[in-house]
């Protein structure tokens, strides 16, 4: 059961990335259907991860305060990454901004999200 939740989130995140890369390759104006699927997949990943993290007991673990602190830090990084991804994605779709700079920030933020999600999965067996 636990493994299936992880697999589903990884698939949703992977599909979000694939649709994002396809949208980038196709360029503007963005295909409405692909753009909608991309946004909905991203939102689904966020909701699934939020529900899983919400169920965690921050004080749990092996009794070590280091584990609790790591969990809190990873959750903060995840939340900030998600905010950054949605903000830069919105700015890129609106236009009028430095598209290349936004794309770089978007990729860095996505990398941070993937890394922090991976650490959460490996460390806390989400």
C-alpha positions in Angstrom: 0.0 0.0 0.0 2.7 2.4 1.0 4.8 1.6 -2.1 1.8 2.2 -4.4 1.3 5.7 -2.9 5.0 6.5 -3.7 4.8 5.0 -7.2 1.6 7.0 -8.0 3.2 10.3 -6.8 6.4 9.5 -8.8 4.3 8.8 -11.9 2.3 12.0 -11.5 5.5 14.1 -10.9 7.1 12.4 -14.0 4.1 13.2 -16.1 4.1 16.8 -14.9 7.7 17.1 -15.9 7.1 15.5 -19.3 4.1 17.8 -20.1 6.2 20.8 -19.0 9.0 19.8 -21.3 6.6 19.2 -24.2 5.0 22.7 -23.6 8.4 24.3 -23.6 9.4 22.6 -26.8 6.1 23.6 -28.5 6.5 27.2 -27.4 4.0 30.0 -27.1 1.1 30.2 -27.4 0.8 27.2 -25.1 -1.6 24.4 -26.2 -4.5 24.8 -23.9 -5.2 21.1 -23.4 -1.6 20.2 -22.6 -1.2 23.3 -20.4 -4.3 22.3 -18.4 -3.2 18.7 -18.0 0.2 20.0 -16.9 -1.3 22.3 -14.2 -3.8 19.6 -13.0 -1.0 17.0 -12.7 1.1 19.5 -10.7 -1.8 20.3 -8.4 -2.6 16.5 -7.9 1.1 15.9 -6.9 0.9 18.8 -4.4 -2.4 17.6 -2.9 -1.2 14.0 -2.6 2.1 15.0 -1.0 0.3 17.4 1.3 -2.1 14.7 2.5 0.8 12.3 3.1 2.9 14.9 5.0 -0.1 16.1 7.0 -0.4 12.6 8.4 3.2 12.6 9.7 3.9 13.0 13.4 6.7 15.5 13.5 7.8 14.3 16.9 8.0 10.7 15.7 10.9 8.9 14.3 13.6 7.1 16.3 13.2 9.5 19.2 15.9 11.7 17.9 15.3 15.5 17.7 17.6 15.5 14.7 15.0 13.5 12.7 12.2 15.8 13.7 14.3 18.8 12.7 15.2 17.3 9.4 11.5 16.5 8.7 10.5 20.1 9.5 13.3 21.5 7.3 12.3 19.2 4.4 8.6 20.2 4.7 9.6 23.9 4.6 11.8 23.3 1.5 8.9 21.4 -0.1 6.4 24.1 0.6 8.8 26.9 -0.7 9.6 24.8 -3.8 6.0 24.3 -4.6 5.3 28.0 -4.2 8.3 28.8 -6.4 7.2 26.4 -9.1 3.6 27.7 -9.3 4.8 31.3 -9.2 7.4 30.9 -12.0 5.1 28.8 -14.0 2.4 31.4 -13.8 4.9 34.2 -14.7 6.1 32.2 -17.8 2.6 31.7 -19.0 1.6 35.3 -18.5 4.7 36.5 -20.4 6.4 39.9 -20.3 9.1 38.6 -18.1 12.6 37.4 -18.9 11.6 33.9 -20.1 15.1 32.4 -19.9 15.7 33.5 -16.4 12.3 32.3 -15.3 12.9 28.9 -16.9 16.2 28.6 -15.1 14.6 29.4 -11.7 11.7 27.0 -12.6 14.2 24.2 -13.3 16.2 24.9 -10.1 13.0 25.0 -8.0 11.8 21.8 -9.6 15.1 20.1 -8.8 14.8 21.2 -5.2 11.3 19.8 -5.1 12.3 16.5 -6.5 15.3 16.3 -4.1 13.4 17.2 -1.0 10.5 14.8 -2.0 13.1 12.1 -2.5 14.7 12.7 0.8 11.3 12.6 2.5 10.5 9.3 0.9 13.9 7.8 1.7 14.1 9.1 5.2 10.6 8.9 6.5 9.1 6.1 4.2 6.2 8.3 3.2 
